[in-house]
Amino acid sequence: MQSQHYEDQQQKQRQLDNITNSCYRMEVYRRKTSFAVVLLVPLFVFCCCDVRSRSSSTCCLVSAFSAGGFGSGKSQQTPKSKKNGSRKRKRTGLSDLPSNTKMVIPSTKTPSSHTSDGGQPKLDKWGLPVATLDDIFPPLPPGTELIPIDPSKDSYSLSEIQRCLSDHISIDLSRFFDENANGKIPNQDGSTMKIRLLHQSPPVLAVENFLTEAECQEIQSQSTSTRAHQVDSATFRGSLSTRTSTSWFCHYSDVPVLLAKAHYLLDIPLETMEEPQIVRYGRGQEFSWHYDEVPSSQLDNGGQRLATLLVYLTSVPENKGGGTTFRDLRRHENNHSSSASTELVMQPQQGSALLFFPAFADGRPDDRTLHKSHVMDGTDPKWIVQMWVHQYPYNPVLPAGNSHEAARTVMEEMSRKLGYS
């Protein structure tokens, strides 16, 4: 019962796998039956109708097929949209975005690699085109608001950062950060926190020196605790996302420094925090494109996830992979002679935090935050600790006996030690 939360996620992946295979079989059957209709129905019409009605009847049949029947692009998408209700919900959420777009970034859709030597799409064993990433994670609709940071600005003020968050989450950063977005209270090692805006809409933030080296090591050591609940992130054939890593669900009370900084510095209510997870990515491991939003069937526990707080416990060199990349977001850089546009990537730096928002304040998923963790190419593993923030109070599931109230006292003691209260 304690692992029900994770088992539900595994079960969802298996169901999606089965749905994908079922859709293929249904499409093959539909094409065969449609082909029979194309051959037999016109023959029946010509045999049964008089000469004057044959012409008009045949035109009606041709119009019906060309408007979404056999062989049309629309008909090929229909089984997938009927089966996958979450995708339909995502498109609805995006269509509700403001229409007064400040800046429109062209689609980042790239040509499919699933082609044969002759340039024709590869076919699976049922004779259908192999699904591509664009089929699983559709490109954003034209006109979607995507506003990168201004490359001519050295930094953004705290007031500017707060305005970017207005549609996503209600937090007050001014208590512990000044107008230059610098932390007012230094860390125990003497370092100072700094909030940087990485993207305006959707908002993506980085917090430098969120944890000290000693604090990172202390949290990482919890992975060896018998109190943590270990989960191997298995890979399922045909699943929407590929995840190959190891996770440990922690008791809130075992990571008081994380709770204290998230609660006091970032103004996040303790009762809305999901279980902290320590994650290790070894060589060759990754987490492919995915959304952080909660499936609609599981919204009864805390509602939607409004924020993702991800803290890097170790550093990873840029040439060794491991970065967190957002597919549709861009970082514009001024190179004097030209302005370059590159993918928005947060490279792991020990102690730095990444903060972004999978949904709007009203719970509508924000599909612009589609992201992935690059494949690790180094011999040293990447370690992170992550925690999601929900709309409403969240009831922890793992490990057994985990609770917010059991951690409140140690969190408050840590906050006094750090000088926050």
C-alpha positions as CSV (number, residue, x, y, z in Angstrom):
1,M,0.0,0.0,0.0
2,Q,2.9,2.3,0.7
3,S,4.2,2.0,-2.8
4,Q,0.9,2.5,-4.4
5,H,1.9,6.0,-5.7
6,Y,4.9,4.7,-7.6
7,E,3.1,1.5,-8.8
8,D,0.3,3.7,-10.2
9,Q,2.9,5.4,-12.3
10,Q,4.3,2.1,-13.5
11,Q,0.8,0.8,-14.3
12,K,0.1,3.9,-16.3
13,Q,3.2,3.3,-18.4
14,R,2.2,-0.3,-19.1
15,Q,-1.3,0.8,-20.0
16,L,0.2,3.4,-22.4
17,D,2.3,0.7,-24.0
18,N,-0.7,-1.5,-24.5
19,I,-2.7,1.4,-25.9
20,T,0.0,2.1,-28.4
21,N,0.0,-1.5,-29.6
22,S,-3.8,-1.6,-29.7
23,C,-4.0,1.5,-31.7
24,Y,-1.7,0.0,-34.3
25,R,-3.9,-3.1,-34.6
26,M,-7.0,-1.1,-34.8
27,E,-5.5,1.0,-37.5
28,V,-4.6,-2.0,-39.6
29,Y,-8.0,-3.4,-39.2
30,R,-9.6,0.0,-40.1
31,R,-7.5,0.3,-43.2
32,K,-8.4,-3.2,-44.4
33,T,-12.2,-2.7,-43.8
34,S,-12.0,0.8,-45.3
35,F,-10.3,-0.6,-48.4
36,A,-13.1,-3.2,-48.7
37,V,-15.7,-0.4,-48.5
38,V,-13.9,1.6,-51.1
39,L,-14.2,-1.3,-53.5
40,L,-17.6,-2.7,-52.7
41,V,-19.8,0.3,-51.9
42,P,-19.2,2.1,-55.2
43,L,-20.0,-1.2,-57.0
44,F,-23.2,-1.6,-55.0
45,V,-24.2,2.0,-55.8
46,F,-23.6,1.6,-59.5
47,C,-25.6,-1.7,-59.5
48,C,-28.5,-0.5,-57.5
49,C,-28.9,3.1,-58.7
50,D,-30.3,4.3,-62.0
51,V,-28.1,6.2,-64.4
52,R,-29.1,9.7,-63.2
53,S,-28.3,9.1,-59.6
54,R,-25.0,7.2,-60.1
55,S,-22.9,10.3,-60.6
56,S,-24.1,12.2,-57.6
57,S,-23.8,9.1,-55.3
58,T,-20.3,8.4,-56.4
59,C,-19.3,12.1,-55.6
60,C,-20.7,11.8,-52.1
61,L,-18.6,8.7,-51.4
62,V,-15.4,10.4,-52.7
63,S,-16.1,13.5,-50.6
64,A,-16.7,11.4,-47.4
65,F,-13.4,9.5,-47.7
66,S,-11.4,12.7,-48.5
67,A,-12.8,14.5,-45.5
68,G,-11.2,12.2,-43.0
69,G,-11.8,8.7,-44.0
70,F,-9.4,6.1,-45.5
71,G,-5.9,7.5,-46.0
72,S,-6.4,11.0,-44.5
73,G,-4.1,12.5,-41.9
74,K,-7.0,13.2,-39.7
75,S,-8.2,9.6,-39.5
76,Q,-4.7,8.5,-38.6
77,Q,-4.7,10.7,-35.5
78,T,-8.2,9.8,-34.4
79,P,-7.4,6.5,-32.6
80,K,-4.6,8.2,-30.6
81,S,-6.6,11.1,-29.5
82,K,-9.5,8.9,-28.4
83,K,-7.3,6.6,-26.4
84,N,-5.0,9.2,-24.8
85,G,-7.2,11.6,-22.9
86,S,-4.3,13.4,-21.3
87,R,-3.1,14.7,-24.6
88,K,-6.5,16.2,-25.4
89,R,-6.4,17.9,-22.0
90,K,-3.0,19.3,-22.7
91,R,-4.0,20.8,-25.9
92,T,-7.0,22.4,-24.2
93,G,-4.7,23.9,-21.6
94,L,-2.4,25.5,-24.2
95,S,-5.3,26.9,-26.2
96,D,-6.3,28.9,-23.1
97,L,-3.0,30.8,-23.2
98,P,-3.3,34.6,-23.7
99,S,-3.7,35.5,-27.3
100,N,-1.7,38.7,-27.0
101,T,1.6,37.0,-27.8
102,K,4.6,39.2,-27.1
103,M,7.0,37.0,-29.0
104,V,6.5,33.9,-31.1
105,I,9.3,31.4,-31.5
106,P,9.1,29.2,-34.6
107,S,8.4,25.5,-34.0
108,T,11.5,23.5,-33.1
109,K,10.1,20.4,-34.9
110,T,12.9,18.5,-36.6
111,P,12.7,16.1,-39.5
112,S,12.0,12.5,-38.3
113,S,14.9,10.2,-38.2
114,H,12.6,7.2,-38.8
115,T,13.2,7.1,-42.5
116,S,14.6,4.5,-44.8
117,D,17.5,5.0,-47.2
118,G,15.2,6.2,-49.9
119,G,13.7,8.9,-47.7
120,Q,10.4,7.0,-47.1
121,P,9.1,6.5,-43.6
122,K,10.1,3.3,-41.9
123,L,7.2,0.9,-41.3
124,D,6.6,-1.4,-38.4
125,K,5.6,-5.0,-38.5
126,W,2.0,-4.0,-39.2
127,G,3.0,-1.9,-42.2
128,L,2.4,1.5,-40.4
129,P,4.9,4.4,-40.0
130,V,7.0,4.2,-36.8
131,A,5.9,6.7,-34.2
132,T,8.2,9.7,-33.8
133,L,8.8,12.1,-30.9
134,D,6.5,14.6,-32.6
135,D,3.7,12.0,-32.4
136,I,4.2,11.4,-28.7
137,F,5.0,15.0,-27.7
138,P,3.3,17.2,-30.4
139,P,4.9,20.6,-31.2
140,L,3.4,23.6,-29.6
141,P,0.5,25.2,-31.5
142,P,1.4,28.3,-33.6
143,G,1.2,31.5,-31.7
144,T,2.1,30.0,-28.3
145,E,3.8,32.6,-26.1
146,L,7.5,31.9,-25.6
147,I,9.5,34.8,-24.2
148,P,13.2,34.3,-23.6
149,I,15.3,36.6,-21.5
150,D,16.7,39.8,-23.0
151,P,20.4,39.0,-23.9
152,S,21.3,42.7,-23.5
153,K,20.4,42.6,-19.8
154,D,23.0,41.4,-17.2
155,S,20.3,40.4,-14.7
156,Y,16.6,40.9,-13.8
157,S,15.4,42.6,-10.6
158,L,13.4,40.7,-8.1
159,S,10.3,42.7,-9.0
160,E,10.7,41.7,-12.7
161,I,11.1,38.1,-11.6
162,Q,8.0,38.2,-9.4
163,R,5.9,39.6,-12.3
164,C,6.9,36.6,-14.5
165,L,5.5,34.2,-11.8
166,S,2.2,36.0,-11.5
167,D,0.2,33.4,-13.6
168,H,1.8,30.3,-12.1
169,I,2.3,30.5,-8.3
170,S,1.8,32.9,-5.5
171,I,5.1,33.2,-3.6
172,D,6.8,36.2,-2.0
173,L,10.6,36.2,-2.5
174,S,11.2,39.7,-1.0
175,R,11.6,38.6,2.6
176,F,14.9,36.9,2.1
177,F,16.1,38.4,-1.3
178,D,16.8,42.0,-2.1
179,E,15.8,43.9,-5.2
180,N,18.9,42.7,-7.0
181,A,17.7,39.1,-6.3
182,N,20.6,38.5,-3.9
183,G,20.1,36.6,-0.7
184,K,19.9,38.7,2.4
185,I,21.3,36.0,4.7
186,P,24.6,34.3,3.8
187,N,24.9,30.5,3.9
188,Q,26.9,28.9,6.6
189,D,29.9,28.6,4.3
190,G,29.8,32.4,3.6
191,S,28.4,32.0,0.1
192,T,25.4,34.1,-1.0
193,M,22.3,32.9,-2.9
194,K,21.4,34.6,-6.2
195,I,18.2,34.2,-8.2
196,R,18.6,34.3,-12.0
197,L,15.8,34.4,-14.5
198,L,16.5,31.9,-17.3
199,H,13.3,32.3,-19.2
200,Q,10.4,34.8,-18.9
201,S,7.4,32.9,-20.3
202,P,7.1,30.3,-19.1
203,P,9.2,31.3,-16.1
204,V,12.3,29.3,-15.4
205,L,14.5,30.3,-12.4
206,A,18.0,29.2,-11.2
207,V,19.1,29.8,-7.6
208,E,22.8,29.8,-7.2
209,N,24.3,28.5,-3.9
210,F,20.9,27.2,-2.8
211,L,22.8,24.5,-0.9
212,T,26.3,24.4,0.4
213,E,28.7,21.6,-0.4
214,A,28.3,20.1,3.1
215,E,24.5,20.3,2.8
216,C,24.6,18.5,-0.6
217,Q,26.7,15.7,0.9
218,E,24.4,15.4,3.9
219,I,21.3,15.0,1.7
220,Q,23.1,12.6,-0.7
221,S,24.1,10.4,2.3
222,Q,20.4,9.8,2.9
223,S,20.4,7.4,0.0
224,T,22.2,4.9,2.2
225,S,19.7,5.2,5.0
226,T,17.5,2.3,5.8
227,R,14.6,4.8,6.3
228,A,14.7,5.8,2.6
229,H,12.5,3.9,0.1
230,Q,14.6,2.9,-3.0
231,V,12.9,2.6,-6.4
232,D,14.6,1.5,-9.6
233,S,13.3,3.6,-12.5
234,A,12.6,0.9,-14.9
235,T,12.3,1.3,-18.7
236,F,9.1,0.0,-20.4
237,R,9.0,-0.9,-24.1
238,G,6.8,1.6,-26.0
239,S,6.4,3.9,-23.0
240,L,6.1,7.6,-23.5
241,S,9.4,8.4,-21.6
242,T,12.6,6.6,-21.0
243,R,13.8,6.7,-17.4
244,T,16.9,4.8,-16.3
245,S,18.0,5.9,-12.9
246,T,17.6,5.1,-9.2
247,S,15.5,7.1,-6.8
248,W,15.1,7.2,-3.0
249,F,12.0,8.6,-1.4
250,C,12.9,10.3,1.8
251,H,11.2,11.2,5.1
252,Y,10.7,14.9,5.3
253,S,12.3,14.9,8.7
254,D,15.6,13.5,7.2
255,V,16.2,16.5,4.9
256,P,15.4,19.5,7.2
257,V,17.8,21.9,5.4
258,L,15.9,21.3,2.1
259,L,12.6,21.9,3.8
260,A,13.8,25.0,5.6
261,K,15.1,26.7,2.5
262,A,12.1,25.8,0.4
263,H,9.7,26.9,3.0
264,Y,11.3,30.1,4.3
265,L,13.3,31.3,1.3
266,L,11.0,30.3,-1.5
267,D,7.8,30.8,0.5
268,I,6.5,27.2,-0.2
269,P,4.0,25.8,2.4
270,L,5.2,22.6,4.0
271,E,1.9,20.8,3.6
272,T,1.9,21.2,-0.2
273,M,5.4,19.5,-0.6
274,E,5.6,16.1,-2.2
275,E,8.0,13.5,-0.8
276,P,11.6,14.6,-1.4
277,Q,13.4,12.3,-3.9
278,I,17.1,11.7,-4.2
279,V,18.0,10.5,-7.7
280,R,21.2,9.0,-9.1
281,Y,22.0,9.0,-12.8
282,G,24.9,6.7,-13.8
283,R,26.8,6.5,-17.0
284,G,24.4,6.0,-20.0
285,Q,21.3,6.8,-17.9
286,E,18.8,9.5,-18.7
287,F,15.2,10.7,-18.3
288,S,13.9,11.4,-21.8
289,W,11.3,14.1,-22.7
290,H,8.5,14.3,-20.2
291,Y,6.1,16.6,-18.4
292,D,6.0,17.0,-14.6
293,E,2.2,17.4,-14.4
294,V,0.1,14.9,-12.4
295,P,-2.2,12.6,-14.5
296,S,-5.8,13.6,-14.2
297,S,-6.6,10.3,-12.5
298,Q,-4.4,11.2,-9.6
299,L,-5.4,14.7,-8.9
300,D,-7.3,13.7,-5.7
301,N,-4.1,13.9,-3.7
302,G,-3.0,17.6,-3.5
303,G,-4.3,18.6,-7.0
304,Q,-1.9,19.5,-9.7
305,R,1.8,20.1,-9.4
306,L,2.5,23.9,-9.5
307,A,6.3,23.9,-9.1
308,T,9.3,21.7,-9.6
309,L,12.3,22.3,-7.3
310,L,15.3,20.4,-8.5
311,V,18.7,20.8,-6.7
312,Y,21.9,19.5,-8.1
313,L,24.0,17.7,-5.5
314,T,27.0,17.2,-7.8
315,S,28.5,19.0,-10.7
316,V,28.7,17.6,-14.2
317,P,31.0,19.1,-16.9
318,E,29.2,20.3,-20.0
319,N,30.9,17.7,-22.2
320,K,29.6,14.8,-20.0
321,G,25.9,15.3,-20.5
322,G,23.4,15.3,-17.6
323,G,22.0,18.8,-18.3
324,T,18.3,19.6,-17.9
325,T,17.0,20.7,-21.3
326,F,13.7,22.4,-22.3
327,R,12.6,21.4,-25.8
328,D,10.7,24.6,-26.8
329,L,12.6,27.2,-24.8
330,R,15.5,29.2,-26.1
331,R,18.5,31.1,-24.7
332,H,19.5,34.1,-26.8
333,E,23.1,35.1,-26.6
334,N,24.7,38.2,-28.1
335,N,28.0,37.4,-29.9
336,H,28.7,41.0,-30.9
337,S,28.4,40.3,-34.6
338,S,25.3,38.1,-34.4
339,S,22.6,36.9,-32.0
340,A,22.7,33.1,-31.4
341,S,19.7,31.0,-30.3
342,T,20.3,27.8,-28.4
343,E,18.3,25.3,-26.4
344,L,17.7,26.3,-22.8
345,V,19.9,24.0,-20.8
346,M,20.7,24.0,-17.0
347,Q,24.0,22.2,-16.5
348,P,24.4,20.6,-13.1
349,Q,26.4,22.7,-10.7
350,Q,26.7,21.5,-7.1
351,G,24.3,23.4,-4.8
352,S,22.4,25.2,-7.6
353,A,18.6,24.8,-7.8
354,L,16.3,24.8,-10.8
355,L,12.8,26.1,-10.3
356,F,10.1,25.9,-12.9
357,F,6.3,25.5,-13.1
358,P,4.5,22.5,-14.7
359,A,1.1,24.1,-14.4
360,F,-0.6,27.5,-14.1
361,A,-2.0,28.7,-10.7
362,D,-5.5,27.3,-11.6
363,G,-4.1,23.8,-12.3
364,R,-4.0,23.9,-16.1
365,P,-0.9,22.1,-17.3
366,D,1.7,24.2,-19.0
367,D,3.1,22.0,-21.8
368,R,5.8,24.6,-22.6
369,T,7.8,23.1,-19.8
370,L,8.5,19.7,-21.6
371,H,12.0,18.8,-20.6
372,K,14.5,16.0,-20.3
373,S,17.7,15.0,-18.5
374,H,20.5,14.3,-21.0
375,V,22.2,11.0,-21.1
376,M,25.2,10.8,-18.7
377,D,28.5,10.3,-20.5
378,G,30.8,10.7,-17.5
379,T,32.1,8.0,-15.1
380,D,31.0,10.0,-12.1
381,P,27.2,9.8,-11.4
382,K,24.9,12.8,-11.3
383,W,23.0,13.2,-8.0
384,I,20.0,15.5,-7.5
385,V,17.3,16.0,-5.0
386,Q,13.8,17.0,-6.2
387,M,10.5,18.0,-4.8
388,W,7.2,19.0,-6.3
389,V,4.8,21.6,-4.9
390,H,1.1,21.0,-5.2
391,Q,-2.0,23.2,-5.3
392,Y,-3.5,21.9,-2.1
393,P,-2.2,19.9,1.0
394,Y,-0.6,16.7,-0.1
395,N,-0.7,13.3,1.7
396,P,2.7,11.6,1.5
397,V,2.7,7.9,0.6
398,L,6.4,6.9,0.8
399,P,8.2,5.9,2.9
400,A,5.8,4.3,5.4
401,G,5.0,6.7,8.3
402,N,6.2,9.8,6.4
403,S,4.4,13.0,7.4
404,H,4.7,16.8,7.2
405,E,3.9,17.3,10.9
406,A,6.7,14.9,12.0
407,A,9.2,17.2,10.2
408,R,7.8,20.6,11.3
409,T,9.8,20.7,14.5
410,V,13.2,19.8,12.9
411,M,12.5,22.2,10.0
412,E,11.9,25.1,12.4
413,E,15.0,24.2,14.4
414,M,17.0,24.2,11.2
415,S,15.6,27.5,10.1
416,R,16.7,29.1,13.4
417,K,20.2,27.6,12.9
418,L,20.4,29.1,9.4
419,G,19.1,32.5,10.7
420,Y,15.7,32.5,8.9
421,S,13.6,32.7,12.0
